[in-house]
């Protein structure tokens, strides 16, 4: 697995009902400063979120798997510095 940024905030959405997860994640994505990131913790592979993120914000965010299940997935989502 990949090393996560040591200063990235960890956001665990497993306690949220599925209908609330994307809204919460996009709220966090919208608040990211260029060069900043957070670690998303989920109970399934959030790959559909990656496609939605790329569709709405093409090439503005990085997506790095830190852990790939089978019970916990951790993905570091970062805003590219040039995406200001």
N, C-alpha and C positions, 0 to 999 in steps of 0.2 A: 504494500500500500504506500501511498504518498504521504510525506510529512506535511502537516498543516502549518499555517502561519502561527507563530506562538502568540501573537496579539489578537487573533481572530476571536470574536465573541461566539459562543456556542449557543445555538438556538435549537431546542428540542421540541419538535411539534407533535411528538407521539401522544401527548395528553390532550391534544385538540381533536375535536370531531373532524373527520375528513373534509366536510364542507367548509370548515374555517381555515384549513391549512394553507391553501393557495392564497387566500386574502392576506393572511398574516405574513407569508413569505414575500409576497409582492410589496407589502407595506415596508418590509425590511429592505428589499432590493431598491425601492424608490428612495429610501433614506441613505443609502450607501454613498459615501464620499469617494471621489476618484482615488484609486490605490488601496481602498479599504476592502475588507472581506468579512464574511461570517461563516461558521460551520453549521450546516443544516444537519440535524439528526432526525432520522425518520425510520419507520418500521417496515418500509418497502422501498424498492428502487424508485427514486423520484425522477426517472428519465423523462416522463411526459412533461414535467415542469421545465426541464432543460429545453425541450422543443418549444414550449410556450414562451419561455424567456427569449430564446433566439428569434422567434417570430415577432415579438413585440419590441425587442431591443437588439437588433442584429449587431453582432460583433462588439457589444459593449461590456459583456460580462464573461468572466472566466468560470469554468466548471471543472473542479478537480475532485475525483473520488479519493477519499481518505480511508474509507472502510466500505466494503461491498458485501454486506449481509453474511449469512442468510437471515439473521434476525434484526440486525441494526445496520443502517446505511448512514455514512457520514460523507457529506459533500461540502467542499469549500467553494463558496460562491463569492467572487470578487468583482469589483468594478474596475475596468481598465483605466489607468491614469489618463489615457488619451480620450476617454469617453465623457469628459466633463461637459 
